[in-house]
Amino acid sequence: MLQQFYPQATHDYRYELNKDMHFAAAHFIPHPSAGVCERMHGHTYFVNVTIVGDELDEVGFLIDFKALKDAIHGVFDHSLMNDHPAFNGETFPTTEAVAAYIWKTIQTILDEKENRPKCAQVLVRETPTSYVVYRPKASDFDA
């Protein structure tokens, strides 16, 4: 568990849900400028997603925590991320690309919900000293 404070996404919604999760995965960045990351290696990734909204669903959730975990942990845990369809050789599984993929995956799930929550932020920590924050632009919600 991360159990720490994260950079905050600015929003004007009534509710903010944060879900921490982690997964173990390997990757490599097949590009000469990636240095030692060009070789296959693994990390225990820590992820925090921030979901916001004004309305709760019929159960009283913005979204069930388990649905978030299943969408990310269930896909990446104990995998080689380079084999994932999102990283098809044109997009390398960098921490930035992983954060963007997680946002898109979660927002697609949220778009199906009647209460229409939004994923306001995804934080992906690759090492104890390095992390990426992905925050969508307003136009990303219209796409």
GUTOR-548178 format. One line per 2 residues: number of its first residue (from 1); their letters; for each residue x, y, z of N, C-alpha, C, O. Coordinates in nm, 4 decimals. Layout:
# GUTOR-548178
NUM> A> X Y Z X Y Z X Y Z X Y Z  ...
# end
This chain:
# GUTOR-548178
1> ML> 0.0828 -0.1180 0.0000 0.0000 0.0000 0.0000 0.0874 0.1245 0.0000 0.1923 0.1281 0.0643  0.0439 0.2247 -0.0715 0.1225 0.3471 -0.0788 0.1094 0.4294 0.0489 0.2090 0.4795 0.1012
3> QQ> -0.0109 0.4433 0.0984 -0.0402 0.5181 0.2204 0.0383 0.6487 0.2296 0.1103 0.6735 0.3263  0.0229 0.7291 0.1290 0.0878 0.8588 0.1292 -0.0015 0.9577 0.0568 -0.1030 0.9205 -0.0021
5> FY> 0.0364 1.0807 0.0618 -0.0395 1.1810 -0.0097 0.0156 1.1944 -0.1506 0.1357 1.1791 -0.1732  -0.0715 1.2225 -0.2435 -0.0363 1.2313 -0.3843 -0.0573 1.3727 -0.4332 -0.1282 1.4511 -0.3702
7> PQ> 0.0051 1.4059 -0.5468 -0.0308 1.5329 -0.6102 -0.1814 1.5324 -0.6345 -0.2374 1.4309 -0.6759  -0.2455 1.6430 -0.6093 -0.3911 1.6499 -0.6180 -0.4382 1.6995 -0.7532 -0.3836 1.7945 -0.8093
9> AT> -0.5409 1.6330 -0.8044 -0.6075 1.6789 -0.9261 -0.7083 1.7852 -0.8844 -0.7875 1.7645 -0.7925  -0.7045 1.8977 -0.9520 -0.7991 2.0045 -0.9226 -0.9326 1.9722 -0.9889 -0.9375 1.9386 -1.1072
11> HD> -1.0403 1.9824 -0.9120 -1.1731 1.9558 -0.9674 -1.2784 2.0218 -0.8800 -1.2499 2.0681 -0.7696  -1.3997 2.0251 -0.9311 -1.5116 2.0863 -0.8594 -1.6243 1.9848 -0.8387 -1.7416 2.0219 -0.8404
13> YR> -1.5900 1.8581 -0.8193 -1.6905 1.7541 -0.7988 -1.7129 1.7306 -0.6496 -1.6264 1.7609 -0.5675  -1.8283 1.6770 -0.6158 -1.8630 1.6491 -0.4765 -1.7815 1.5335 -0.4185 -1.7403 1.5372 -0.3026
15> YE> -1.7591 1.4314 -0.5006 -1.6944 1.3101 -0.4523 -1.5610 1.2890 -0.5218 -1.5451 1.3166 -0.6407  -1.4649 1.2390 -0.4433 -1.3362 1.1969 -0.4978 -1.3020 1.0614 -0.4370 -1.2953 1.0473 -0.3149
17> LN> -1.2808 0.9641 -0.5210 -1.2438 0.8284 -0.4801 -1.1005 0.8067 -0.5247 -1.0639 0.8409 -0.6371  -1.0201 0.7502 -0.4372 -0.8834 0.7127 -0.4732 -0.8652 0.5647 -0.4471 -0.9026 0.5140 -0.3414
19> KD> -0.8075 0.4960 -0.5440 -0.7813 0.3531 -0.5320 -0.6332 0.3286 -0.5542 -0.5781 0.3637 -0.6585  -0.5690 0.2678 -0.4545 -0.4302 0.2250 -0.4661 -0.4284 0.0786 -0.5074 -0.5129 0.0002 -0.4644
21> MH> -0.3336 0.0429 -0.5892 -0.3128 -0.0974 -0.6253 -0.1676 -0.1135 -0.6681 -0.0971 -0.0149 -0.6896  -0.1243 -0.2358 -0.6801 0.0104 -0.2624 -0.7292 0.0069 -0.3877 -0.8158 -0.0833 -0.4708 -0.8055
23> FA> 0.1065 -0.3983 -0.8999 0.1232 -0.5180 -0.9802 0.2711 -0.5352 -1.0118 0.3468 -0.4382 -1.0171  0.3105 -0.6589 -1.0323 0.4478 -0.6908 -1.0702 0.4486 -0.7223 -1.2190 0.3697 -0.8042 -1.2661
25> AA> 0.5376 -0.6575 -1.2926 0.5435 -0.6799 -1.4370 0.6844 -0.6496 -1.4876 0.7611 -0.5758 -1.4257  0.7149 -0.7093 -1.6019 0.8422 -0.6843 -1.6686 0.8163 -0.6015 -1.7940 0.7054 -0.5998 -1.8475
27> HF> 0.9202 -0.5335 -1.8390 0.9130 -0.4597 -1.9651 1.0542 -0.4307 -2.0128 1.1517 -0.4515 -1.9406  1.0629 -0.3832 -2.1340 1.1877 -0.3304 -2.1873 1.1496 -0.2223 -2.2870 1.0409 -0.2248 -2.3447
29> IP> 1.2386 -0.1293 -2.3060 1.2151 -0.0171 -2.3969 1.3112 -0.0348 -2.5144 1.4283 0.0017 -2.5045  1.2622 -0.0910 -2.6266 1.3516 -0.1248 -2.7386 1.3918 -0.0031 -2.8216 1.3533 0.0115 -2.9377
31> HP> 1.4694 0.0823 -2.7589 1.5182 0.2027 -2.8275 1.6583 0.2325 -2.7741 1.6805 0.2255 -2.6532  1.7520 0.2651 -2.8608 1.8901 0.2867 -2.8158 1.9044 0.3943 -2.7078 1.9947 0.3848 -2.6247
33> SA> 1.8197 0.4943 -2.7067 1.8337 0.6004 -2.6063 1.7767 0.5606 -2.4701 1.7824 0.6398 -2.3760  1.7220 0.4396 -2.4578 1.6657 0.3951 -2.3301 1.7725 0.3470 -2.2324 1.7417 0.3163 -2.1173
35> GV> 1.8978 0.3402 -2.2772 2.0058 0.2968 -2.1873 1.9827 0.1563 -2.1368 1.9461 0.0673 -2.2137  2.0041 0.1355 -2.0062 1.9893 0.0007 -1.9501 1.8447 -0.0480 -1.9561 1.8202 -0.1682 -1.9461
37> CE> 1.7495 0.0420 -1.9722 1.6082 0.0018 -1.9819 1.5775 -0.0667 -2.1145 1.4666 -0.1158 -2.1355  1.6754 -0.0697 -2.2031 1.6582 -0.1427 -2.3283 1.6558 -0.2939 -2.3020 1.6014 -0.3707 -2.3814
39> RM> 1.7153 -0.3353 -2.1898 1.7153 -0.4771 -2.1512 1.5896 -0.5082 -2.0691 1.5390 -0.4219 -1.9974  1.5403 -0.6306 -2.0798 1.4224 -0.6690 -2.0031 1.4527 -0.6624 -1.8536 1.5576 -0.7072 -1.8072
41> HG> 1.3587 -0.6057 -1.7805 1.3699 -0.5938 -1.6357 1.2294 -0.5811 -1.5775 1.1328 -0.5623 -1.6515  1.2182 -0.5912 -1.4472 1.0865 -0.5862 -1.3848 1.0764 -0.4836 -1.2745 1.1763 -0.4350 -1.2214
43> HT> 0.9525 -0.4524 -1.2417 0.9220 -0.3579 -1.1348 0.7995 -0.4079 -1.0589 0.7205 -0.4869 -1.1105  0.7856 -0.3611 -0.9371 0.6571 -0.3661 -0.8698 0.6003 -0.2265 -0.8847 0.6440 -0.1328 -0.8179
45> YF> 0.5027 -0.2137 -0.9725 0.4402 -0.0848 -0.9998 0.3347 -0.0560 -0.8937 0.2564 -0.1439 -0.8576  0.3331 0.0670 -0.8441 0.2275 0.1117 -0.7545 0.1448 0.2145 -0.8304 0.1991 0.3057 -0.8926
47> VN> 0.0145 0.1990 -0.8248 -0.0766 0.2828 -0.9022 -0.1789 0.3436 -0.8081 -0.2291 0.2770 -0.7175  -0.2091 0.4697 -0.8301 -0.3212 0.5359 -0.7634 -0.4063 0.5997 -0.8717 -0.3555 0.6728 -0.9567
49> VT> -0.5362 0.5718 -0.8684 -0.6287 0.6366 -0.9611 -0.7253 0.7220 -0.8813 -0.7694 0.6838 -0.7729  -0.7575 0.8378 -0.9361 -0.8514 0.9313 -0.8746 -0.9748 0.9396 -0.9622 -0.9671 0.9766 -1.0793
51> IV> -1.0894 0.9046 -0.9040 -1.2180 0.9095 -0.9734 -1.3013 1.0177 -0.9064 -1.3076 1.0253 -0.7837  -1.3653 1.1015 -0.9877 -1.4472 1.2104 -0.9348 -1.5859 1.2079 -0.9975 -1.6065 1.1535 -1.1060
53> GD> -1.6797 1.2679 -0.9264 -1.8147 1.2784 -0.9807 -1.9088 1.3445 -0.8814 -1.8768 1.3607 -0.7636  -2.0242 1.3818 -0.9314 -2.1268 1.4435 -0.8473 -2.2353 1.3459 -0.8057 -2.3012 1.3660 -0.7037
55> EL> -2.2543 1.2406 -0.8835 -2.3640 1.1467 -0.8603 -2.3108 1.0081 -0.8299 -2.2121 0.9639 -0.8887  -2.3769 0.9398 -0.7375 -2.3429 0.8018 -0.7052 -2.4358 0.7087 -0.7818 -2.5440 0.7483 -0.8251
57> DE> -2.3913 0.5833 -0.7979 -2.4765 0.4863 -0.8672 -2.5846 0.4338 -0.7714 -2.5964 0.4808 -0.6582  -2.6622 0.3369 -0.8177 -2.7738 0.2854 -0.7392 -2.7304 0.2174 -0.6098 -2.8105 0.2025 -0.5175
59> VG> -2.6023 0.1756 -0.6025 -2.5500 0.1131 -0.4811 -2.4970 0.2186 -0.3844 -2.4890 0.1947 -0.2639  -2.4611 0.3352 -0.4375 -2.4002 0.4398 -0.3567 -2.2514 0.4567 -0.3829 -2.1803 0.5161 -0.3018
61> FL> -2.2036 0.4044 -0.4969 -2.0634 0.4139 -0.5365 -2.0475 0.5128 -0.6513 -2.1397 0.5325 -0.7304  -1.9299 0.5750 -0.6599 -1.8891 0.6327 -0.7885 -1.8603 0.5152 -0.8815 -1.9089 0.5110 -0.9945
63> ID> -1.7806 0.4198 -0.8331 -1.7541 0.2912 -0.8988 -1.7041 0.1972 -0.7902 -1.6422 0.2410 -0.6932  -1.7301 0.0712 -0.8060 -1.6831 -0.0300 -0.7123 -1.5305 -0.0389 -0.7211 -1.4749 -0.0478 -0.8305
65> FK> -1.4633 -0.0364 -0.6062 -1.3173 -0.0476 -0.6032 -1.2680 -0.1715 -0.6781 -1.1653 -0.1662 -0.7458  -1.3395 -0.2810 -0.6663 -1.2976 -0.4066 -0.7301 -1.2936 -0.3949 -0.8821 -1.2062 -0.4534 -0.9461
67> AL> -1.3853 -0.3217 -0.9396 -1.3854 -0.3037 -1.0857 -1.2578 -0.2335 -1.1313 -1.2035 -0.2658 -1.2370  -1.2102 -0.1384 -1.0527 -1.0858 -0.0687 -1.0868 -0.9666 -0.1638 -1.0788 -0.8821 -0.1676 -1.1682
69> KD> -0.9617 -0.2401 -0.9705 -0.8495 -0.3341 -0.9544 -0.8503 -0.4382 -1.0653 -0.7458 -0.4680 -1.1231  -0.9670 -0.4936 -1.0954 -0.9745 -0.5958 -1.2000 -0.9265 -0.5426 -1.3351 -0.8616 -0.6145 -1.4110
71> AI> -0.9583 -0.4177 -1.3643 -0.9239 -0.3588 -1.4942 -0.7741 -0.3381 -1.5110 -0.7247 -0.3364 -1.6237  -0.7011 -0.3223 -1.4017 -0.5575 -0.2930 -1.4102 -0.4743 -0.4111 -1.3604 -0.3947 -0.4678 -1.4352
73> HG> -0.4929 -0.4469 -1.2360 -0.4158 -0.5571 -1.1792 -0.4389 -0.6848 -1.2586 -0.3447 -0.7584 -1.2879  -0.5641 -0.7107 -1.2930 -0.5979 -0.8315 -1.3674 -0.5355 -0.8381 -1.5056 -0.5197 -0.9467 -1.5613
75> VF> -0.4999 -0.7237 -1.5614 -0.4417 -0.7181 -1.6960 -0.2884 -0.7253 -1.6911 -0.2270 -0.7957 -1.7713  -0.2277 -0.6534 -1.5982 -0.0822 -0.6383 -1.5995 -0.0057 -0.7283 -1.5038 0.1118 -0.7559 -1.5282
77> DH> -0.0676 -0.7754 -1.3954 0.0099 -0.8462 -1.2933 0.0767 -0.9706 -1.3512 0.0137 -1.0511 -1.4197  0.2059 -0.9841 -1.3218 0.2887 -1.0974 -1.3648 0.2845 -1.1159 -1.5168 0.2629 -1.2261 -1.5673
79> SL> 0.3054 -1.0063 -1.5870 0.3059 -1.0121 -1.7334 0.4308 -0.9423 -1.7869 0.5026 -0.8731 -1.7147  0.4532 -0.9632 -1.9153 0.5520 -0.8848 -1.9893 0.4718 -0.7785 -2.0626 0.4005 -0.8095 -2.1581
81> MN> 0.4825 -0.6542 -2.0192 0.3972 -0.5484 -2.0733 0.4173 -0.5281 -2.2228 0.3248 -0.4846 -2.2913  0.5351 -0.5582 -2.2748 0.5584 -0.5456 -2.4195 0.4658 -0.6350 -2.5006 0.4393 -0.6062 -2.6174
83> DH> 0.4159 -0.7431 -2.4407 0.3249 -0.8344 -2.5097 0.1803 -0.7847 -2.5102 0.0957 -0.8417 -2.5791  0.1515 -0.6801 -2.4346 0.0148 -0.6281 -2.4266 -0.0187 -0.5546 -2.5567 0.0654 -0.4815 -2.6089
85> PA> -0.1395 -0.5727 -2.6096 -0.1774 -0.5079 -2.7365 -0.1612 -0.3559 -2.7379 -0.1410 -0.2975 -2.8444  -0.1696 -0.2916 -2.6229 -0.1542 -0.1457 -2.6199 -0.0130 -0.1026 -2.6581 0.0080 0.0096 -2.7041
87> FN> 0.0828 -0.1917 -2.6388 0.2226 -0.1602 -2.6671 0.2659 -0.2458 -2.7852 0.3329 -0.3479 -2.7695  0.2266 -0.2021 -2.9013 0.2324 -0.2808 -3.0246 0.3616 -0.2625 -3.1032 0.3669 -0.2960 -3.2215
89> GE> 0.4632 -0.2113 -3.0409 0.5876 -0.1878 -3.1128 0.6056 -0.0416 -3.1512 0.7185 0.0057 -3.1639  0.4964 0.0296 -3.1697 0.5046 0.1738 -3.1983 0.5006 0.2534 -3.0677 0.5591 0.3612 -3.0580
91> TF> 0.4318 0.1998 -2.9688 0.4256 0.2614 -2.8365 0.4985 0.1694 -2.7400 0.4604 0.0534 -2.7240  0.6008 0.2190 -2.6768 0.6775 0.1389 -2.5822 0.6124 0.1486 -2.4444 0.5500 0.2502 -2.4138
93> PT> 0.6252 0.0459 -2.3610 0.5631 0.0492 -2.2285 0.6443 0.1305 -2.1268 0.6916 0.0784 -2.0258  0.6585 0.2589 -2.1572 0.7199 0.3505 -2.0615 0.6193 0.3769 -1.9499 0.5009 0.3465 -1.9643
95> TE> 0.6653 0.4322 -1.8412 0.5738 0.4642 -1.7311 0.4682 0.5638 -1.7779 0.3524 0.5550 -1.7370  0.5070 0.6581 -1.8631 0.4115 0.7553 -1.9167 0.3037 0.6868 -1.9991 0.1852 0.7170 -1.9851
97> AV> 0.3453 0.5937 -2.0857 0.2486 0.5228 -2.1706 0.1586 0.4317 -2.0876 0.0402 0.4172 -2.1181  0.2134 0.3704 -1.9834 0.1330 0.2858 -1.8952 0.0281 0.3705 -1.8234 -0.0875 0.3296 -1.8130
99> AA> 0.0669 0.4870 -1.7742 -0.0287 0.5757 -1.7064 -0.1398 0.6189 -1.8013 -0.2567 0.6202 -1.7629  -0.1047 0.6544 -1.9246 -0.2064 0.6949 -2.0226 -0.2992 0.5781 -2.0557 -0.4202 0.5971 -2.0685
101> YI> -0.2439 0.4580 -2.0694 -0.3260 0.3404 -2.0973 -0.4231 0.3137 -1.9816 -0.5410 0.2859 -2.0040  -0.3732 0.3221 -1.8592 -0.4598 0.3000 -1.7432 -0.5734 0.4017 -1.7433 -0.6886 0.3656 -1.7191
103> WK> -0.5421 0.5294 -1.7705 -0.6485 0.6307 -1.7750 -0.7538 0.5935 -1.8798 -0.8734 0.5954 -1.8509  -0.7102 0.5601 -1.9994 -0.8040 0.5293 -2.1075 -0.8901 0.4080 -2.0723 -1.0108 0.4077 -2.0965
105> TI> -0.8284 0.3067 -2.0161 -0.9011 0.1857 -1.9775 -1.0086 0.2172 -1.8738 -1.1236 0.1755 -1.8871  -0.9695 0.2907 -1.7714 -1.0647 0.3218 -1.6644 -1.1737 0.4158 -1.7147 -1.2910 0.3968 -1.6825
107> QT> -1.1366 0.5167 -1.7930 -1.2382 0.6101 -1.8405 -1.3388 0.5410 -1.9319 -1.4565 0.5771 -1.9318  -1.2955 0.4438 -2.0085 -1.3874 0.3672 -2.0934 -1.4914 0.2946 -2.0076 -1.6093 0.2901 -2.0429
109> IL> -1.4480 0.2386 -1.8963 -1.5405 0.1717 -1.8035 -1.6363 0.2746 -1.7424 -1.7564 0.2497 -1.7324  -1.5834 0.3882 -1.7022 -1.6659 0.4913 -1.6386 -1.7694 0.5484 -1.7350 -1.8803 0.5830 -1.6940
111> DE> -1.7335 0.5583 -1.8631 -1.8255 0.6128 -1.9628 -1.9524 0.5282 -1.9771 -2.0545 0.5779 -2.0246  -1.9468 0.4026 -1.9371 -2.0623 0.3127 -1.9458 -2.1561 0.3260 -1.8258 -2.2674 0.2733 -1.8280
113> KE> -2.1129 0.3945 -1.7236 -2.1936 0.4073 -1.6023 -2.2917 0.5239 -1.6144 -2.2579 0.6294 -1.6679  -2.4127 0.5036 -1.5643 -2.5160 0.6080 -1.5718 -2.4774 0.7339 -1.4953 -2.5137 0.8443 -1.5359
115> NR> -2.4047 0.7190 -1.3857 -2.3671 0.8359 -1.3047 -2.2487 0.9133 -1.3633 -2.2140 1.0195 -1.3117  -2.1862 0.8628 -1.4694 -2.0827 0.9300 -1.5491 -1.9672 0.9898 -1.4675 -1.9366 1.1079 -1.4835
117> PK> -1.9023 0.9109 -1.3802 -1.7838 0.9636 -1.3120 -1.6690 0.9828 -1.4102 -1.6747 0.9358 -1.5238  -1.5661 1.0514 -1.3659 -1.4493 1.0812 -1.4493 -1.3225 1.0346 -1.3777 -1.3126 1.0419 -1.2552
119> CA> -1.2272 0.9873 -1.4550 -1.0953 0.9572 -1.4009 -1.0122 1.0851 -1.4139 -0.9732 1.1244 -1.5238  -0.9863 1.1481 -1.3016 -0.9206 1.2786 -1.3009 -0.7679 1.2694 -1.2994 -0.6989 1.3643 -1.3367
121> QV> -0.7160 1.1542 -1.2559 -0.5707 1.1441 -1.2426 -0.5307 0.9983 -1.2283 -0.6018 0.9183 -1.1675  -0.4159 0.9655 -1.2853 -0.3534 0.8346 -1.2666 -0.2082 0.8598 -1.2290 -0.1362 0.9306 -1.2994
123> LV> -0.1660 0.8014 -1.1178 -0.0264 0.8083 -1.0756 0.0308 0.6671 -1.0865 -0.0269 0.5720 -1.0339  0.1435 0.6543 -1.1544 0.2113 0.5250 -1.1663 0.3530 0.5429 -1.1126 0.4321 0.6205 -1.1662
125> RE> 0.3830 0.4704 -1.0070 0.5172 0.4723 -0.9478 0.5899 0.3469 -0.9948 0.5461 0.2347 -0.9691  0.7021 0.3679 -1.0643 0.7804 0.2570 -1.1179 0.8880 0.2125 -1.0194 0.9174 0.0935 -1.0085
127> TP> 0.9455 0.3066 -0.9489 1.0478 0.2776 -0.8484 1.0183 0.3643 -0.7263 0.9335 0.4532 -0.7339  1.0856 0.3408 -0.6150 1.0605 0.4249 -0.4979 1.0875 0.5733 -0.5211 1.0367 0.6574 -0.4468
129> TS> 1.1673 0.6069 -0.6239 1.2027 0.7472 -0.6449 1.1491 0.8061 -0.7752 1.1777 0.9216 -0.8065  1.0718 0.7285 -0.8517 1.0273 0.7766 -0.9832 0.8806 0.7435 -1.0066 0.8381 0.6289 -0.9921
131> YV> 0.8046 0.8454 -1.0427 0.6646 0.8227 -1.0757 0.6189 0.9206 -1.1819 0.6827 1.0231 -1.2061  0.5069 0.8872 -1.2452 0.4439 0.9706 -1.3469 0.3015 0.9989 -1.3033 0.2332 0.9111 -1.2505
133> VY> 0.2570 1.1210 -1.3254 0.1163 1.1576 -1.3050 0.0575 1.1885 -1.4411 0.1123 1.2688 -1.5167  -0.0547 1.1243 -1.4722 -0.1274 1.1522 -1.5968 -0.2579 1.2191 -1.5593 -0.3376 1.1646 -1.4829
135> RP> -0.2789 1.3384 -1.6139 -0.4052 1.4104 -1.5952 -0.4622 1.4421 -1.7332 -0.3961 1.5063 -1.8149  -0.5840 1.3976 -1.7589 -0.6434 1.4231 -1.8904 -0.6795 1.5700 -1.9065 -0.7010 1.6416 -1.8087
137> KA> -0.6854 1.6123 -2.0297 -0.7378 1.7443 -2.0648 -0.8901 1.7334 -2.0753 -0.9418 1.6236 -2.0955  -0.9610 1.8415 -2.0624 -1.1069 1.8408 -2.0717 -1.1527 1.7777 -2.2030 -1.2528 1.7061 -2.2059
139> SD> -1.0802 1.8038 -2.3108 -1.1182 1.7499 -2.4421 -1.1056 1.5976 -2.4489 -1.1672 1.5355 -2.5355  -1.0273 1.5357 -2.3596 -1.0137 1.3906 -2.3595 -1.1434 1.3213 -2.3197 -1.1654 1.2057 -2.3555
141> FD> -1.2286 1.3904 -2.2465 -1.3542 1.3326 -2.2037 -1.4584 1.3350 -2.3151 -1.5584 1.2637 -2.3076  -1.4363 1.4155 -2.4173 -1.5306 1.4260 -2.5283 -1.4972 1.3279 -2.6404 -1.5787 1.3031 -2.7293
143> A> -1.3761 1.2725 -2.6348 -1.3295 1.1856 -2.7446 -1.4041 1.0542 -2.7494 -1.3767 0.9707 -2.8356
# end
